[in-house]
Amino acid sequence: MTGEIPPGGAPRPRIAVFAGPTATILNTPDLVTSNKARARHGLPLRPSRFDVLRPQRLAAPATLYVEAYSAHPLEDDAAGLYAPPDGWLDKDGAFHAERPHDGATPVHVVELDPADGLYPLPYMGRQADGSAWEETSTAPYAPPGAARQTFYPDARRLYEEIERFGLGDLGVPVELGSVADFAFFRAAPSGGYTTGPDSERLGQDFFVYYPYHLQSEPGLADLARATNQVQDVLASGEYAGVQWLEGSPTVDETLYWLGLLIDTTAPLVGHAAQRRHQSLSADGDRNVVDGVKFIASGVALDERGEDRVGACVIVDELVYSARDVTKVDARPGGYEVTGGHGGVVADLGGYGPPQLTYLPARRHTHRSELRLTLLPERVPGVTGSLAGGVSPVDIATKDAAGLVPAAMPHVSITKYSRYAATGTGTDSPPVAEEEVEVLARIDANLADAPLAGFVCEGMSPFGMADPTRNAALSVAVFAGLPVVRTGRGNTGGMAYRTDPVFISGNNLTATKARLLLMAALLKFGALPPAADPFAPTLDERAATEKAVARYQTLFDTH
């Protein structure tokens, strides 16, 4: 990766690769002590027929004799097409340049060197007490200090292993370094360095889901810092694109967020995996290779060299618009288009170059009205309580470093389902106070989160909930907290507006609407609060409708 000119004559693109949280694509199976090591140290053997081979580095050169014609069951059948072997081994294992007798084994002589890179070898590691490793931790449910990590700290080793062990369809290596140069970054990564003066902390500096009892999740502040990092890297102008690696359930959310906020003309693509790297039928490696292929092809760029498709998720040989895709099942092929329209930006199948299948109509990256470079440094928030009154407050949301982590908006999702605790009708009108969960969240936000809002995943096509919950969410609106209505699940149509004080989520899922509302709060701030959120005046309602209309424009175009 030294900046050479590839066969086409164009310089290789430079791609920024970000390691994100809880990423199966950066996760590996547990390192279990091999039978080679167990036999060497007198430990009980595993019942496996073969030792699993794990990528490791040689410490010294070695000479091996490889049995000729053993790479394929029919290789010996075509022996007449081959040059003579390098020599033969007799029954005692002695090497001969000339065949000593008809029963000698033909061999190739292979000189292995540490400079060659990784080799698949039996894993010889044992625990400190001399016992064999049977899992990642020293014992089930061990604390972090007694557990090894299975996630890579960044993608450098992943890309090295893809190149070293990836086999192309025509029997040649899967080359990444001849296609692009790479720079590796860690943004809320999955693995961390826990020793030394700069040691990192699980759940604060890196975020894992395995071992399962040590699961951790990044928060809003981590999202803000990651956003700032991606923007800073791309602002250098050195990169032709970004590959973001994250856990499969959430990669679409992060990519949609980045597509809204990052001001760049370069493609943003995300990858995930349903199966761990190195495991049987691991799908993540191919997704990474397809992402490099997509960025390097330039198919996403218009005639000015600017990205025209927006943030994408590339999995299973398809390129999905990040706005329009979600994970529906934990298996390769487990992603579907949401919203019922479009969604698949390009096809990567077969041997040919990527082909675009449609261009998104929504605003993104350098065309987004929510990109980081356009967001204001201060917006109005709200504070107080429903009982004591709500007041405006000025909030600093952006500084020289980018987003202010502490100012990130808090947006909650509430879900409609029929048969609420109390029914409603002419004899029992809705009473907002009965929705204690919603009202408690409103008060908590007013106390601690001056920028906040709700997404109501309601009925299709209107996004409404039951009348009692609607009434409680109306209180939120007039307390300054905007509310977005979306259809339930994978809505196939639009959530139509029935009340001008609520935002229609269009055909977004609730999780995607949450991200867009967070970004919109960073642009416009809170809604104007009413003196009494339970009983707004006509003038207060008109002011709220005017403020909500600005939000609606963003939801109609992003």
Secondary structure as GFF3:
##gff-version 3
##sequence-region A 1 558
A	DSSP	beta_strand	14	19	.	.	.	ID=ss1
A	DSSP	three_ten_helix	24	26	.	.	.	ID=ss2
A	DSSP	alpha_helix	35	40	.	.	.	ID=ss3
A	DSSP	beta_strand	53	57	.	.	.	ID=ss4
A	DSSP	beta_strand	62	67	.	.	.	ID=ss5
A	DSSP	three_ten_helix	76	81	.	.	.	ID=ss6
A	DSSP	beta_strand	87	89	.	.	.	ID=ss7
A	DSSP	beta_strand	95	96	.	.	.	ID=ss8
A	DSSP	beta_strand	105	112	.	.	.	ID=ss9
A	DSSP	three_ten_helix	114	116	.	.	.	ID=ss10
A	DSSP	beta_strand	118	122	.	.	.	ID=ss11
A	DSSP	three_ten_helix	144	146	.	.	.	ID=ss12
A	DSSP	alpha_helix	156	165	.	.	.	ID=ss13
A	DSSP	beta_strand	181	186	.	.	.	ID=ss14
A	DSSP	three_ten_helix	212	214	.	.	.	ID=ss15
A	DSSP	alpha_helix	220	235	.	.	.	ID=ss16
A	DSSP	beta_strand	241	245	.	.	.	ID=ss17
A	DSSP	alpha_helix	251	261	.	.	.	ID=ss18
A	DSSP	beta_strand	268	271	.	.	.	ID=ss19
A	DSSP	alpha_helix	284	297	.	.	.	ID=ss20
A	DSSP	beta_strand	312	315	.	.	.	ID=ss21
A	DSSP	beta_strand	318	321	.	.	.	ID=ss22
A	DSSP	three_ten_helix	322	324	.	.	.	ID=ss23
A	DSSP	beta_strand	325	327	.	.	.	ID=ss24
A	DSSP	beta_strand	335	337	.	.	.	ID=ss25
A	DSSP	beta_strand	344	347	.	.	.	ID=ss26
A	DSSP	beta_strand	355	356	.	.	.	ID=ss27
A	DSSP	three_ten_helix	365	367	.	.	.	ID=ss28
A	DSSP	beta_strand	378	385	.	.	.	ID=ss29
A	DSSP	beta_strand	389	396	.	.	.	ID=ss30
A	DSSP	beta_strand	398	399	.	.	.	ID=ss31
A	DSSP	beta_strand	402	403	.	.	.	ID=ss32
A	DSSP	three_ten_helix	405	407	.	.	.	ID=ss33
A	DSSP	beta_strand	410	415	.	.	.	ID=ss34
A	DSSP	three_ten_helix	432	434	.	.	.	ID=ss35
A	DSSP	alpha_helix	436	448	.	.	.	ID=ss36
A	DSSP	beta_strand	452	458	.	.	.	ID=ss37
A	DSSP	alpha_helix	467	478	.	.	.	ID=ss38
A	DSSP	beta_strand	483	487	.	.	.	ID=ss39
A	DSSP	beta_strand	503	504	.	.	.	ID=ss40
A	DSSP	alpha_helix	510	524	.	.	.	ID=ss41
A	DSSP	alpha_helix	538	557	.	.	.	ID=ss42
###
